[in-house]
Amino acid sequence: MNFNWVNKEGVAAELKDAVVLVTGAACSVGSGIVRLLMDFKCKQVILLDQAELPLSELQKDLLQPHFPTLQDRSFPSQKSPN
């Protein structure tokens, strides 16, 4: 997708340290929004969807190395190694 028309500095300023809830996160539009949000320094991005398997697949994708901007790679559904 080409989003050259978006004022990225303005969006970054609005999202810095924000907690963002994405409903429908596993659908095509929602997952696209989630991937775009990974470029900004949100405090937290909460993914919500009724479809458990697609949400799990999105989670796995976000844990891949091509998303190096993720600072906290923990998800509530994962158990702590302790």
N, C-alpha and C positions, 0 to 999 in steps of 0.2 A: 504494500500500500504506500502511496505517496502522500505524505502529510506535510509537504513543504510550506503550505499556507498557514499552518498552525504556529502561533506565537509560543514557541517552546519555553522561552525565558519566563513569560507570563504564567504559563501553566505550571512550570517548575516552582515558581514563587508561591503559587496557590497551594500546591500539593506538598511542599516541603514540611516535613514533620506532621502531616495529616494522616488520620486513620481513614482508609477508604474501604467501603463495602461495595463489592461487585455482586449483584444478584444475577442469577442466570450465568454464572461464571464459566460453566462448561459448554455453553452453546457457542456457535461460531463467532457471533458478535461479542459475547461476554469474554471469551478467551482471548479475542483480539485486543479488547480493552485491557485485560490483565497483562498481556505481553507489552502493551504500550506503557502501562504504569510502571513496569520494571525499569524503565529508563529514568524514572524520577525518584527522588529521595523521600518517598512516603515513609512515615513512621511504621505503618502496618497496612497491608492489603488483605482484607478478609474476603475469602471466596465462598459464595453461597450458591448451592444448586440442589435441586431435588434428585438429579441423576447422579448416583453415587459412582458408578464406573467411569463415566467421562470426567468427573471431577477428580477422581483418583489418577486418571491418565494425564490430566493437566498438571496435577501436582508432581508426577514423575517427570514430566517435560520441564517444569520449572526448576527441578533439582539438577538438571543437566548443566554441564560447564558453560554452555553458550548463554547463560544468564549470570554472569559474574557480578552483577550489581546487587544481587540478593545478599544482604548482610546477615539476616537471620534465616537460616534454612530449616528451621523447625516448624512442624505442623502439629496441631493439637491431636491429630489422629495417630501420631507416631508415639511409641512408648520410649521413655528415657532409657538409656543403656544402663542406668544404675540398678 
